Amino acid sequence: MRYAIIAVLLLTGTAFGQLFAVGPGPRLVTVDPDSGGVVEIGALLLDGNVAGMEFVGQRLFATESFFPNGAFLVEIDPRDATVLSRHAITLDGQPLFNAIEGLGYDVLAGSLVQAFWQPGAFNVSSSTTMGYIGLDGAVSSPITYSVDFDGLATRGADGSMYWVDREPGPNTLEIGVVTVGGSPSSLALYSFSGTLNGVNDVSFASDRGELLAVDAVTSMVHRFDPASAALLGSVGIETGEGFNGAAYRVRCDADLAPPFGVLDLADINAFVGGFLGQGSVADINNDGVWDLQDIGLFVGAFVGGCP
């Protein structure tokens, strides 16, 4: 039976990915950009605040700011919010005690990018310095800009990233584009309103063709045009809570087991075991039935590869 399942190939429809955010607690959740529905993932067992999040493929990374007691790069299991690894963030071999904010990913360089306060600055709330950060937490090649990078997000294969600056001026919000070493450009500048106020991060949903954000002040989830950052629509978060951060994961039906970002025998065994035991991990289309559609979705995704 086990081998018969893996042998079946029946590729059916697709579905959108997931927008992850951080709620009070802190806890990891997903938010539906269309309905505002919330799915609880799990409690985040961290000492500090989550300053930024970013997916690299199917791996979820976040920066934990514990100012003035340091900062950490953590990898989080997106299935249950378990912290998989935690490394002190350092610059020139020394712990980086300055405030940590936006976390992005430079596709061209193949590296995470971290925004933080200027080295040595402890009395300013301006994360105008940006550098590459290794998976060991070491920051390199820092560059200082004129923009406060409260949030960063992957944008394109050219290494460009979206940035968010909450309050570049009083009661305003700005969204723009930047590459490491390049000049930041602005896409849109908003005045605070009853709809748009507490956005401190964005994430690009490539399968939706939208830029997404949650609002910690108005308790809404926003959709923006990725080319102009024009606001396309907003919907209230069903729990009425203010969420922070934003990290979008493009759907991958085959990456079910560690190491995430790699499709291997562990994923096959996880699916087959879940299918035979009627576990949620193998109910790919979430219809409460374990059948050929689930097998087809899994095998099609496994053969086709994941982002």
The 8 nearest C-alpha neighbors of each residue, nearest first, counted from 0:
[[1, 3, 2, 4, 275, 5, 271, 6],
 [0, 2, 4, 3, 271, 5, 275, 272],
 [3, 1, 5, 4, 0, 6, 271, 7],
 [4, 2, 0, 6, 1, 5, 7, 271],
 [5, 3, 2, 1, 6, 7, 0, 294],
 [4, 6, 2, 3, 7, 1, 298, 294],
 [5, 7, 3, 4, 2, 8, 298, 1],
 [8, 6, 5, 4, 9, 3, 295, 294],
 [9, 7, 295, 298, 10, 6, 299, 294],
 [295, 8, 10, 11, 7, 296, 292, 299],
 [9, 11, 295, 299, 296, 8, 12, 298],
 [10, 12, 296, 9, 295, 292, 13, 299],
 [13, 11, 14, 10, 296, 284, 292, 295],
 [14, 12, 11, 15, 296, 250, 284, 10],
 [13, 15, 16, 12, 250, 284, 206, 249],
 [16, 14, 250, 206, 17, 249, 207, 13],
 [15, 17, 250, 249, 248, 14, 18, 247],
 [18, 16, 248, 247, 19, 29, 249, 15],
 [17, 19, 247, 29, 30, 246, 248, 20],
 [20, 18, 29, 246, 28, 245, 247, 17],
 [21, 19, 245, 244, 28, 243, 29, 27],
 [22, 20, 27, 243, 242, 26, 244, 28],
 [21, 23, 242, 26, 25, 27, 24, 243],
 [24, 22, 25, 26, 21, 242, 241, 240],
 [25, 23, 26, 22, 42, 43, 21, 27],
 [24, 26, 23, 22, 43, 42, 21, 27],
 [25, 27, 42, 43, 22, 24, 41, 21],
 [26, 28, 21, 40, 41, 20, 80, 42],
 [29, 27, 39, 40, 20, 38, 19, 21],
 [28, 30, 19, 38, 18, 37, 20, 17],
 [29, 31, 37, 18, 36, 35, 32, 19],
 [30, 32, 35, 36, 33, 34, 37, 29],
 [33, 31, 35, 34, 220, 30, 221, 222],
 [34, 32, 31, 35, 234, 36, 233, 220],
 [35, 33, 36, 31, 32, 234, 235, 236],
 [34, 36, 236, 31, 237, 235, 32, 234],
 [37, 35, 31, 34, 237, 30, 236, 38],
 [36, 38, 30, 29, 35, 39, 31, 28],
 [39, 37, 29, 28, 40, 30, 36, 31],
 [38, 40, 28, 41, 37, 27, 29, 26],
 [41, 39, 28, 79, 27, 80, 38, 78],
 [40, 42, 80, 79, 27, 26, 39, 43],
 [41, 43, 26, 44, 27, 25, 80, 24],
 [44, 42, 26, 25, 45, 80, 27, 41],
 [43, 45, 42, 46, 82, 81, 25, 26],
 [46, 44, 47, 43, 63, 48, 25, 82],
 [47, 45, 65, 44, 48, 63, 64, 43],
 [48, 46, 65, 64, 63, 45, 49, 66],
 [47, 49, 64, 63, 50, 65, 46, 45],
 [48, 50, 63, 51, 62, 64, 61, 47],
 [49, 51, 100, 62, 63, 48, 64, 99],
 [52, 50, 102, 101, 62, 61, 244, 49],
 [53, 51, 61, 246, 60, 102, 244, 245],
 [54, 52, 246, 60, 103, 59, 102, 61],
 [53, 55, 59, 58, 56, 60, 246, 57],
 [56, 54, 58, 57, 59, 53, 104, 60],
 [55, 57, 306, 260, 58, 54, 248, 305],
 [56, 58, 260, 259, 55, 54, 59, 248],
 [59, 57, 55, 54, 259, 56, 260, 60],
 [58, 60, 54, 75, 74, 53, 77, 55],
 [61, 59, 74, 53, 52, 73, 75, 54],
 [62, 60, 52, 73, 51, 72, 74, 53],
 [61, 63, 72, 51, 50, 71, 49, 73],
 [62, 64, 49, 71, 48, 70, 47, 50],
 [65, 63, 70, 48, 47, 99, 66, 50],
 [64, 66, 47, 68, 69, 70, 67, 63],
 [67, 65, 68, 69, 64, 98, 96, 97],
 [66, 68, 96, 69, 65, 97, 98, 64],
 [69, 67, 66, 65, 96, 70, 64, 97],
 [70, 68, 96, 65, 66, 67, 95, 94],
 [69, 71, 64, 65, 63, 88, 87, 96],
 [72, 70, 87, 63, 88, 86, 62, 73],
 [71, 73, 62, 86, 136, 85, 61, 88],
 [74, 72, 85, 61, 84, 60, 62, 71],
 [73, 75, 60, 84, 83, 59, 82, 61],
 [76, 74, 82, 59, 83, 81, 80, 77],
 [75, 77, 80, 81, 78, 79, 82, 83],
 [78, 76, 80, 79, 75, 59, 40, 58],
 [77, 79, 76, 80, 40, 81, 41, 75],
 [78, 80, 40, 41, 81, 77, 76, 42],
 [81, 79, 41, 76, 77, 75, 43, 27],
 [82, 80, 76, 79, 75, 83, 43, 44],
 [81, 83, 75, 84, 74, 80, 76, 73],
 [84, 82, 74, 75, 81, 76, 85, 73],
 [85, 83, 74, 73, 82, 86, 75, 72],
 [86, 84, 73, 72, 71, 74, 87, 83],
 [87, 85, 72, 71, 136, 135, 88, 73],
 [86, 88, 71, 136, 70, 89, 72, 94],
 [89, 87, 136, 71, 70, 137, 95, 94],
 [88, 90, 94, 137, 95, 93, 92, 138],
 [89, 91, 138, 92, 93, 95, 137, 94],
 [92, 90, 93, 89, 138, 139, 137, 94],
 [91, 93, 90, 89, 94, 137, 138, 95],
 [92, 94, 89, 90, 91, 95, 88, 96],
 [95, 93, 89, 88, 96, 90, 69, 87],
 [94, 96, 89, 97, 88, 90, 69, 93],
 [97, 95, 69, 67, 94, 68, 66, 70],
 [96, 98, 95, 116, 121, 99, 66, 115],
 [99, 97, 116, 115, 66, 64, 96, 100],
 [98, 100, 115, 64, 50, 114, 97, 116],
 [99, 101, 50, 149, 114, 115, 51, 150],
 [102, 100, 150, 151, 51, 149, 114, 148],
 [103, 101, 113, 51, 151, 112, 52, 53],
 [104, 102, 152, 151, 112, 153, 111, 53],
 [103, 105, 111, 153, 112, 110, 106, 152],
 [104, 106, 158, 110, 108, 107, 109, 111],
 [107, 105, 158, 109, 156, 108, 104, 157],
 [108, 106, 158, 109, 105, 157, 156, 110],
 [107, 109, 110, 105, 106, 158, 104, 111],
 [110, 108, 106, 107, 105, 111, 104, 158],
 [111, 109, 108, 105, 104, 131, 112, 106],
 [110, 112, 104, 132, 103, 131, 105, 113],
 [111, 113, 131, 103, 104, 132, 130, 102],
 [114, 112, 102, 130, 129, 101, 132, 131],
 [113, 115, 129, 101, 100, 128, 126, 148],
 [116, 114, 126, 99, 128, 100, 98, 129],
 [117, 115, 126, 98, 97, 125, 128, 127],
 [116, 118, 128, 120, 119, 127, 115, 126],
 [119, 117, 120, 116, 97, 128, 95, 115],
 [118, 120, 117, 121, 97, 116, 96, 122],
 [119, 121, 117, 118, 122, 123, 116, 97],
 [122, 120, 123, 119, 97, 116, 98, 124],
 [121, 123, 120, 124, 125, 119, 116, 97],
 [122, 124, 125, 121, 120, 116, 126, 117],
 [125, 123, 126, 122, 116, 98, 121, 147],
 [124, 126, 147, 127, 123, 116, 115, 117],
 [127, 125, 116, 115, 147, 148, 128, 114],
 [126, 128, 147, 144, 146, 125, 143, 148],
 [129, 127, 143, 117, 115, 142, 114, 126],
 [130, 128, 114, 141, 142, 113, 115, 143],
 [131, 129, 141, 140, 113, 139, 112, 138],
 [130, 132, 112, 139, 138, 111, 113, 110],
 [131, 133, 138, 137, 111, 112, 136, 113],
 [134, 132, 135, 136, 137, 138, 131, 111],
 [133, 135, 136, 132, 137, 72, 86, 111],
 [136, 134, 133, 137, 86, 87, 72, 88],
 [137, 135, 88, 133, 134, 86, 72, 87],
 [136, 138, 89, 133, 132, 88, 135, 90],
 [139, 137, 132, 90, 131, 89, 130, 136],
 [138, 140, 131, 130, 141, 132, 137, 90],
 [139, 141, 130, 131, 142, 138, 129, 132],
 [142, 140, 130, 129, 139, 128, 143, 131],
 [143, 141, 129, 128, 130, 140, 144, 180],
 [144, 142, 128, 127, 129, 141, 145, 117],
 [145, 143, 127, 146, 128, 142, 147, 129],
 [144, 146, 127, 147, 143, 183, 128, 182],
 [147, 145, 144, 127, 148, 164, 183, 126],
 [146, 148, 127, 126, 125, 164, 149, 145],
 [149, 147, 150, 126, 164, 101, 163, 162],
 [150, 148, 101, 164, 100, 163, 199, 147],
 [149, 151, 101, 200, 163, 148, 162, 199],
 [150, 152, 162, 103, 101, 102, 161, 160],
 [153, 151, 103, 161, 202, 160, 201, 154],
 [152, 154, 160, 104, 103, 155, 161, 105],
 [155, 153, 160, 159, 161, 152, 203, 158],
 [156, 154, 157, 159, 158, 153, 106, 160],
 [155, 157, 158, 106, 107, 159, 154, 105],
 [158, 156, 155, 107, 159, 106, 105, 178],
 [159, 157, 105, 107, 106, 156, 155, 178],
 [158, 160, 178, 154, 155, 157, 177, 105],
 [161, 159, 154, 153, 152, 177, 176, 178],
 [160, 162, 176, 152, 151, 175, 154, 177],
 [163, 161, 151, 175, 150, 174, 176, 148],
 [162, 164, 174, 150, 149, 173, 148, 200],
 [165, 163, 173, 149, 147, 148, 167, 172],
 [164, 166, 172, 167, 199, 163, 173, 171],
 [165, 167, 171, 168, 172, 169, 170, 164],
 [168, 166, 164, 165, 171, 172, 169, 173],
 [167, 169, 166, 171, 170, 172, 165, 173],
 [168, 170, 166, 171, 167, 190, 172, 191],
 [171, 169, 191, 166, 190, 168, 172, 196],
 [172, 170, 190, 166, 191, 189, 169, 168],
 [171, 173, 165, 189, 166, 188, 164, 190],
 [172, 174, 188, 164, 187, 163, 189, 165],
 [175, 173, 163, 187, 162, 186, 185, 164],
 [174, 176, 185, 186, 162, 184, 161, 163],
 [177, 175, 161, 184, 160, 183, 162, 185],
 [178, 176, 183, 160, 159, 181, 182, 161],
 [177, 179, 159, 181, 180, 158, 160, 176],
 [180, 178, 181, 177, 130, 129, 159, 158],
 [179, 181, 178, 182, 142, 177, 144, 129],
 [182, 180, 178, 179, 177, 183, 159, 184],
 [181, 183, 177, 184, 180, 178, 144, 179],
 [184, 182, 177, 176, 181, 185, 175, 178],
 [183, 185, 176, 175, 177, 182, 186, 174],
 [186, 184, 175, 187, 174, 176, 183, 173],
 [185, 187, 175, 227, 174, 228, 184, 188],
 [188, 186, 174, 228, 173, 185, 189, 227],
 [187, 189, 173, 172, 174, 171, 190, 186],
 [190, 188, 172, 171, 173, 191, 187, 195],
 [189, 191, 171, 170, 172, 192, 188, 196],
 [192, 190, 196, 170, 171, 195, 189, 172],
 [193, 191, 195, 194, 196, 190, 189, 170],
 [192, 194, 195, 217, 196, 191, 216, 197],
 [195, 193, 192, 217, 196, 219, 233, 191],
 [196, 194, 192, 191, 193, 197, 217, 214],
 [195, 197, 191, 192, 198, 216, 217, 194],
 [196, 198, 216, 214, 215, 199, 195, 217],
 [199, 197, 214, 200, 196, 213, 215, 212],
 [198, 200, 150, 149, 165, 163, 197, 244],
 [201, 199, 150, 244, 245, 198, 163, 212],
 [202, 200, 212, 245, 211, 152, 210, 150],
 [203, 201, 152, 211, 246, 245, 210, 247],
 [202, 204, 210, 205, 209, 211, 154, 153],
 [205, 203, 209, 207, 206, 208, 210, 247],
 [204, 206, 208, 207, 203, 209, 249, 210],
 [205, 207, 204, 208, 15, 249, 16, 209],
 [208, 206, 204, 209, 205, 15, 16, 210],
 [207, 209, 205, 206, 204, 225, 210, 203],
 [210, 208, 204, 207, 225, 224, 223, 203],
 [209, 211, 203, 223, 225, 202, 222, 204],
 [212, 210, 222, 202, 201, 221, 209, 223],
 [211, 213, 201, 221, 220, 245, 200, 202],
 [212, 214, 220, 219, 242, 221, 198, 243],
 [213, 215, 197, 198, 219, 218, 216, 217],
 [241, 214, 216, 197, 242, 218, 243, 217],
 [215, 217, 197, 214, 218, 241, 196, 198],
 [216, 218, 219, 214, 194, 215, 196, 193],
 [219, 217, 241, 214, 240, 215, 216, 236],
 [220, 218, 235, 236, 214, 234, 217, 213],
 [219, 221, 213, 234, 233, 212, 32, 214],
 [222, 220, 233, 212, 211, 232, 213, 219],
 [221, 223, 211, 231, 232, 210, 230, 209],
 [224, 222, 230, 210, 231, 228, 229, 209],
 [223, 225, 228, 229, 226, 209, 227, 210],
 [226, 224, 210, 228, 209, 227, 223, 208],
 [227, 225, 224, 228, 186, 229, 223, 209],
 [226, 228, 229, 186, 224, 225, 187, 223],
 [229, 227, 224, 223, 225, 187, 186, 226],
 [230, 228, 224, 227, 223, 231, 187, 225],
 [229, 231, 223, 232, 222, 228, 224, 221],
 [232, 230, 223, 222, 229, 224, 233, 221],
 [231, 233, 222, 230, 221, 234, 223, 220],
 [234, 232, 221, 220, 222, 219, 235, 231],
 [233, 235, 219, 220, 35, 236, 34, 221],
 [234, 236, 219, 35, 218, 237, 220, 233],
 [235, 237, 35, 219, 239, 238, 218, 36],
 [236, 238, 35, 36, 239, 235, 37, 240],
 [239, 237, 240, 236, 37, 36, 218, 35],
 [240, 238, 236, 237, 218, 241, 235, 219],
 [241, 239, 238, 218, 242, 236, 22, 215],
 [240, 215, 242, 218, 216, 214, 239, 217],
 [243, 241, 215, 22, 21, 213, 214, 240],
 [244, 242, 21, 215, 20, 213, 22, 245],
 [245, 243, 20, 200, 51, 21, 52, 199],
 [244, 246, 20, 201, 202, 200, 19, 212],
 [247, 245, 53, 19, 202, 52, 18, 54],
 [248, 246, 18, 17, 202, 19, 204, 249],
 [249, 247, 17, 16, 250, 54, 18, 57],
 [250, 248, 16, 251, 247, 17, 206, 15],
 [249, 251, 16, 15, 248, 252, 17, 14],
 [250, 252, 253, 305, 254, 249, 300, 306],
 [253, 251, 297, 300, 254, 250, 283, 296],
 [252, 254, 301, 297, 300, 251, 255, 266],
 [255, 253, 262, 266, 256, 252, 251, 259],
 [254, 256, 266, 253, 269, 270, 257, 280],
 [257, 255, 266, 265, 254, 258, 259, 269],
 [258, 256, 259, 255, 265, 266, 261, 254],
 [257, 259, 261, 256, 260, 262, 265, 58],
 [260, 258, 257, 261, 58, 57, 256, 254],
 [259, 261, 57, 56, 58, 258, 262, 254],
 [262, 260, 259, 258, 263, 254, 257, 305],
 [263, 261, 254, 266, 260, 301, 253, 264],
 [262, 264, 265, 266, 261, 267, 254, 301],
 [263, 265, 267, 266, 268, 262, 269, 256],
 [264, 266, 268, 263, 267, 256, 269, 257],
 [267, 265, 269, 256, 255, 264, 268, 263],
 [268, 266, 264, 270, 269, 265, 271, 263],
 [267, 269, 271, 265, 270, 266, 272, 264],
 [270, 268, 266, 272, 267, 271, 273, 265],
 [269, 271, 273, 281, 267, 268, 272, 274],
 [270, 272, 274, 268, 273, 269, 275, 267],
 [273, 271, 269, 275, 274, 270, 268, 276],
 [272, 274, 278, 281, 270, 276, 271, 277],
 [273, 275, 277, 271, 281, 276, 272, 270],
 [274, 276, 272, 277, 273, 271, 278, 1],
 [275, 277, 273, 274, 278, 272, 271, 281],
 [278, 276, 274, 273, 275, 289, 279, 281],
 [277, 279, 273, 280, 276, 281, 274, 282],
 [280, 278, 282, 281, 277, 273, 285, 283],
 [279, 281, 278, 282, 273, 270, 283, 255],
 [282, 280, 273, 274, 270, 279, 283, 278],
 [283, 281, 279, 285, 284, 280, 289, 293],
 [284, 282, 293, 281, 285, 252, 296, 280],
 [283, 285, 286, 282, 293, 292, 296, 287],
 [286, 284, 282, 283, 287, 288, 279, 281],
 [285, 287, 288, 284, 282, 283, 289, 293],
 [286, 288, 285, 282, 289, 284, 279, 277],
 [289, 287, 286, 290, 282, 285, 277, 293],
 [290, 288, 282, 293, 274, 277, 287, 281],
 [289, 291, 292, 293, 288, 294, 282, 274],
 [292, 290, 294, 293, 295, 9, 289, 7],
 [291, 293, 295, 294, 290, 296, 11, 9],
 [292, 294, 283, 296, 291, 295, 290, 282],
 [295, 293, 291, 297, 292, 296, 298, 290],
 [9, 294, 296, 10, 8, 292, 298, 293],
 [295, 297, 293, 10, 299, 294, 298, 300],
 [296, 298, 294, 300, 253, 252, 295, 299],
 [299, 297, 301, 295, 300, 296, 8, 302],
 [298, 300, 10, 296, 302, 301, 297, 295],
 [301, 299, 303, 297, 298, 253, 302, 304],
 [302, 300, 298, 253, 304, 299, 303, 297],
 [301, 303, 299, 300, 304, 298, 297, 253],
 [304, 302, 300, 301, 299, 305, 298, 253],
 [305, 303, 301, 302, 300, 306, 262, 253],
 [304, 306, 251, 300, 303, 301, 253, 56],
 [305, 56, 304, 249, 57, 251, 260, 250]]
